Amino acid sequence: MEQANIVIIGGGVVGCAIARALSARWGDVFVLEALPKIGMGASSRNSGVIHSGLYYPPRSLKARHCLRGNQLTYEFCAAHGVPHRRTGKLVIASSPAESEELAALMRTGETNGVENMQIIDRAAIRAREPHVAGFQAIEIPSTGIVGSEELVKAYARIATDQGAHIVVQAKVERLEPTRDAIRVFSTAGEIETRCLVNSAGLYADEVAQLLGSAMADHRIYPVRGEYCELQRSRQDWIRGLVYPLPHPEGVSLGVHLTKTVWGNVLVGPTARYLDDKNNYEREREPIAEFARSAKLLLPELEPSDLLPAYSGIRAKLTPPGKRGEKRVADFIIARDPQFPCVVQLIGIESPGLTSAPSIADDVRDLAAEILD
């Protein structure tokens, strides 16, 4: 059986960022991706936002990795020609009744270390986004956008240049722990590794289950987010990033308006719990529902201004709950207590795209504990 230092299960943005970080230090690094191409899951089916660290509970892994990842992502994109733009972002309070919640959100961001934010009034909102309605907004200069698919490919390209092997159509079917290694059986073949990194996204709980790990108890609940986009003739209605206050249950950041690096404007995503991790298209939201959700921010919007776009599925660790009940979970990034040569990454949802290079640095340190 072929031997490796490191096998990373999952070729999404986090898996490829980890491959880049680890292959700079060790040889024989393999990435096993189940799909025909890297980054086909949540990594390329999102808003493409470089988040600031505004939303996440202080001292959480999400807050730490997002703040650090924000800086590292801008640096990486600039150094490697990945399309990106530091646009800034507005989070809108639509009425005076929401201004207290807006101020509390800004305090969370300040606690997390997000810099140079300010609260602006209706006139300043209109000056920045002439078609957007709002009572007040937080202006966050450090937020931006990135070509998410190009970002994944750039991490993978550098990892490959450093000697990593990225294998697609390599669905992991069986894992066998030995005394000081893990045997990995996939549709692409068999390999034994001294260090296994579970970065399987939506399927990270199932990979943990293949191992027989108690960490499989951290069940992933798929939540689909759907998008529409503005008709080409309406794309100048939005200049940057415009968000409502986040979903009160913590399931999403709310249906927002995103001017992408390509100039089109996304409206979304929605948030809907599913029973099927592969259900991207069945029973999609009607376009009229997108228009209704976004009209508070963009009063001119009518259903005829929208076209259906793609959908993505988030890897949530929180089950559906009662209406109004706050449900927030942090990233899980840790060595497996039962299998010390395994690093588990479970529940890596937003801000995973932004956090990827920071998460990769932490995984490199955990891998060093195993390999050095």
C-alpha atoms as one frame of an Amber mdcrd trajectory, in Angstrom:
protein
   0.000   0.000   0.000   1.320   3.454  -0.934   2.532   5.531   2.028   1.905
   9.256   2.593   2.715  11.781   5.268  -0.640  13.552   4.961  -3.989  12.780
   3.350  -6.575  15.567   3.262 -10.145  14.433   2.586 -11.971  17.207   0.720
 -10.823  19.485  -2.099 -12.832  22.573  -1.227 -11.364  25.956  -0.385 -10.346
  24.869   3.132  -8.863  21.544   1.993  -6.858  23.242  -0.776  -5.654  26.016
   1.552  -4.526  23.309   4.004  -2.739  21.463   1.177  -0.904  24.665   0.284
   0.184  25.263   3.911   1.214  21.653   4.609   2.988  20.959   1.316   5.282
  23.927   2.004   6.639  21.922   4.948   6.142  18.207   4.185   6.343  15.992
   1.127   3.817  13.285   0.224   0.696  15.405   0.752  -2.461  14.066  -0.937
  -5.894  15.685  -1.363  -8.770  13.294  -2.094 -11.829  14.996  -3.628 -14.967
  12.945  -4.310 -16.279  15.172  -7.136 -14.861  15.507 -10.688 -13.300  18.921
  -9.923 -12.060  20.732  -6.818 -14.242  23.379  -5.190 -17.544  22.223  -6.700
 -19.469  22.276  -3.411 -20.023  25.133  -0.971 -16.630  26.653  -1.881 -17.941
  27.963  -5.212 -21.658  28.145  -4.365 -21.628  31.189  -2.077 -21.612  34.987
  -2.166 -17.826  35.235  -2.627 -17.530  37.669   0.287 -14.307  38.314   2.217
 -15.918  38.768   5.635 -14.666  41.162   8.320 -15.389  39.211  11.537 -18.404
  41.301  12.510 -20.977  38.654  13.369 -19.300  35.940  15.397 -19.277  35.451
  19.182 -16.164  37.001  20.753 -13.318  34.522  21.374 -14.932  31.963  19.032
 -12.898  30.182  16.370 -15.125  31.799  13.744 -14.239  35.282  15.031 -10.495
  34.571  15.289 -10.115  32.795  11.961 -12.322  35.265  10.084 -10.406  38.308
  11.323  -7.008  36.752  10.565  -8.269  35.145   7.362  -9.534  38.504   6.103
  -5.988  39.899   6.089  -4.403  36.695   4.754  -6.970  36.356   1.948  -6.364
  39.901   0.685  -2.597  39.299   0.796  -2.899  35.961  -1.020  -5.218  37.327
  -3.729  -2.937  40.307  -4.389   0.156  38.099  -4.555  -1.353  35.448  -6.845
  -3.632  37.392  -9.189  -6.946  36.149  -7.778  -9.796  38.519  -8.773 -10.915
  40.443  -5.698 -11.972  43.891  -4.575 -12.069  45.592  -1.166 -15.573  47.054
  -1.520 -16.619  47.667   2.050 -20.102  46.710   3.173 -23.258  48.222   4.621
 -25.386  46.401   7.214 -28.736  48.170   7.205 -31.196  48.940   9.995 -34.442
  49.571   8.116 -36.194  51.439  10.936 -35.444  53.195  14.254 -36.660  50.028
  16.005 -33.617  48.165  14.615 -31.015  50.754  15.591 -30.298  49.169  18.990
 -29.655  45.778  17.361 -27.384  47.492  14.830 -25.372  49.150  17.623 -25.052
  45.793  19.456 -23.775  44.144  16.284 -21.164  46.869  15.870 -20.014  46.363
  19.481 -19.519  42.639  18.752 -17.408  43.550  15.727 -15.320  45.980  17.782
 -14.761  43.327  20.470 -13.576  40.958  17.729 -11.086  43.550  16.471 -12.858
  44.747  13.303 -11.429  48.211  12.614 -12.682  51.524  11.182 -16.399  50.760
  11.335 -18.883  53.593  11.690 -22.632  54.045  11.866 -23.967  56.212   9.042
 -27.372  57.823   8.539 -29.994  57.654   5.802 -28.349  60.397   3.714 -24.940
  58.697   3.844 -26.520  55.365   2.841 -28.105  57.047  -0.183 -24.834  58.764
  -1.104 -23.083  55.396  -1.176 -25.956  53.258  -2.519 -28.519  55.557  -4.230
 -31.169  52.832  -4.689 -30.971  51.404  -1.153 -33.367  52.392   1.644 -32.365
  52.360   5.299 -32.578  54.288   8.550 -28.971  53.645   9.633 -26.145  51.339
   8.615 -22.815  50.033   9.834 -20.155  50.785   7.256 -17.419  48.125   7.345
 -14.437  49.018   5.128 -12.558  45.699   5.530 -15.220  43.575   3.790 -14.683
  42.699   0.135 -15.419  40.215  -2.623 -13.406  37.508  -4.345 -13.763  35.095
  -7.244 -14.303  32.045  -5.036 -13.666  29.430  -7.719 -10.440  31.209  -8.742
  -9.372  31.316  -5.086  -9.759  27.535  -4.685  -7.827  26.922  -7.914  -5.008
  29.236  -6.792  -4.580  27.416  -3.454  -4.586  24.100  -5.338  -2.134  25.325
  -7.976   0.413  26.422  -5.380  -0.026  23.192  -3.411   0.616  21.212  -6.612
   3.665  23.357  -7.452   4.999  22.491  -3.978   4.604  18.772  -4.691   1.109
  17.997  -3.343  -1.034  15.471  -5.225  -4.665  16.457  -5.805  -6.807  13.482
  -6.811 -10.397  14.021  -7.981 -13.156  11.406  -8.260 -11.647   9.917  -5.121
 -14.612   9.314  -2.808 -13.441   7.844   0.491 -15.337   4.618   1.180 -13.487
   3.083   4.113 -11.001   4.111   6.801  -8.956   1.610   8.832  -6.934   2.840
  11.818  -3.686   0.994  12.490  -1.336   1.476  15.444   0.152   4.748  14.174
  -1.463   5.403  10.791  -4.772   5.383   8.910  -5.469   3.286   5.834  -7.668
   5.169   3.381  -9.697   3.265   0.784 -11.179   5.438  -1.969 -12.586   5.035
  -5.463  -9.153   6.179  -6.726  -7.209   3.547  -4.795  -5.703   2.812  -1.388
  -3.152   4.743   0.638  -1.809   4.689   4.183  -1.135   8.006   5.906   0.667
   9.134   9.056  -1.696  12.133   9.350  -5.312  12.308   8.141  -7.147  15.654
   7.830 -10.934  15.449   7.589 -11.939  18.540   5.605 -14.943  16.945   3.911
 -17.354  19.857   4.401 -20.959  18.650   4.258 -19.731  15.085   4.666 -17.268
  15.611   7.532 -19.577  13.842   9.994 -19.833  10.850   7.649 -16.037  10.676
   7.318 -15.761  10.736  11.129 -18.288   7.891  11.192 -16.187   5.827   8.732
 -13.348   6.138  11.219 -15.569   4.995  14.090 -14.928   8.277  15.897 -17.197
   9.661  18.602 -16.757  13.026  16.856 -19.334  11.772  14.339 -21.868  12.734
  17.028 -21.355  16.307  15.735 -24.016  15.814  13.091 -24.151  18.097  10.057
 -27.554  19.466   9.053 -27.651  20.631   5.417 -29.137  24.117   4.910 -29.701
  25.214   1.329 -29.133  28.811   0.284 -30.603  29.871  -3.052 -29.734  32.915
  -5.153 -31.318  35.066  -7.814 -29.513  37.803  -9.718 -30.566  41.177 -11.026
 -31.304  41.501 -14.736 -28.369  43.025 -16.616 -30.248  46.323 -17.048 -30.596
  46.621 -13.235 -27.005  45.811 -12.224 -26.141  49.460 -11.606 -28.699  49.556
  -8.777 -26.062  48.129  -6.404 -22.451  49.303  -6.143 -21.050  47.048  -3.414
 -22.345  44.831  -0.595 -25.635  45.555   1.175 -26.876  43.346   4.032 -29.884
  43.420   6.354 -29.469  42.652  10.046 -28.678  38.926  10.378 -31.325  36.223
  10.686 -32.603  36.324  14.313 -32.224  32.533  14.723 -28.587  32.677  13.564
 -29.230  30.419  10.552 -27.977  32.968   8.004 -26.850  36.557   7.500 -30.116
  37.284   5.685 -30.942  37.801   2.006 -28.365  40.362   0.876 -27.225  42.150
  -2.276 -23.758  41.355  -3.619 -21.988  43.036  -6.522 -19.580  40.306  -7.608
 -16.104  40.694  -9.092 -17.742  40.037 -12.485 -20.222  42.938 -12.120 -23.447
  40.981 -11.719 -25.586  41.425  -8.582 -26.644  38.414  -6.516 -29.767  38.453
  -4.337 -29.684  35.824  -1.576 -29.040  33.405  -0.082 -32.159  31.987   1.498
 -31.855  29.444   4.344 -33.802  26.183   4.318 -33.077  22.959   6.203 -33.015
  19.859   3.976 -33.056  16.096   4.415 -30.764  15.532   1.412 -27.193  16.859
   1.153 -27.421  16.738  -2.653 -30.725  18.581  -3.101 -29.597  21.755  -4.869
 -32.612  22.250  -7.142 -35.828  20.558  -6.023 -38.618  22.861  -4.784 -36.737
  26.111  -5.302 -38.081  29.371  -3.829 -40.298  31.361  -6.206 -38.696  34.506
  -7.636 -41.505  36.558  -6.053 -40.232  35.456  -2.608 -36.734  36.799  -3.357
 -38.255  40.097  -4.451 -40.322  40.274  -1.264 -37.268  39.559   0.934 -35.016
  42.109  -0.787 -37.588  44.868  -1.331 -37.023  46.320   2.136 -33.436  47.126
   1.112 -34.176  47.829  -2.551 -37.694  49.319  -2.769 -37.722  49.552  -6.587
 -37.235  45.797  -6.944 -39.961  43.779  -8.700 -39.999  40.045  -9.528 -39.474
  40.892 -13.208 -36.067  42.394 -12.283 -34.745  38.990 -11.160 -33.426  35.823
 -12.791 -32.854  32.468 -11.016 -29.206  31.747 -10.145 -27.376  28.896  -8.369
 -27.800  27.430  -4.898 -25.375  26.161  -2.251 -25.659  23.979   0.842 -24.198
  24.983   4.207 -22.746  22.451   6.670 -24.677  23.466   9.812 -24.032  21.919
  13.212 -27.290  23.308  14.613 -30.567  21.430  14.024 -33.794  23.179  13.102
 -35.413  24.637  16.221 -38.323  26.726  17.368 -38.992  30.048  15.685 -37.096
  32.850  17.431 -34.689  30.420  19.141 -31.050  31.452  18.587 -28.904  28.601
  17.279 -25.198  29.274  16.867 -22.331  26.772  16.612 -18.600  27.316  16.289
 -16.106  25.623  13.983 -14.673  22.333  15.264 -10.928  22.130  14.497  -9.109
  19.604  16.676  -7.141  16.386  16.839  -9.420  13.418  17.362  -9.158  12.211
  20.999  -9.600   8.547  19.922  -7.324   8.711  16.862  -4.436  11.098  17.603
  -3.116  11.081  14.014  -6.431  12.535  12.734  -7.317  16.238  12.548 -11.084
  16.803  12.417 -12.674  19.878  10.820 -16.445  19.736  11.306 -19.086  22.418
  10.759 -16.901  24.608   8.545 -19.536  26.903   7.053 -19.427  30.683   6.561
 -16.981  32.364   7.136 -15.017  29.340   5.901 -14.007  30.936   2.591 -12.462
  33.932   4.379 -11.062  31.826   7.222  -9.405  29.177   5.016  -5.772  30.414
   5.172  -5.994  30.992   8.935  -7.554  27.561   9.516  -4.765  26.099   7.364
  -2.131  27.623   9.669  -3.783  25.988  12.700  -3.986  22.616  10.925  -0.286
  22.901  10.025   0.488  23.298  13.757  -1.684  20.278  14.632  -0.023  18.236
  11.872   3.380  19.174  13.286   2.366  17.653  16.635   1.670  14.398  14.778
   4.556  14.309  12.299   7.495  16.053  13.988
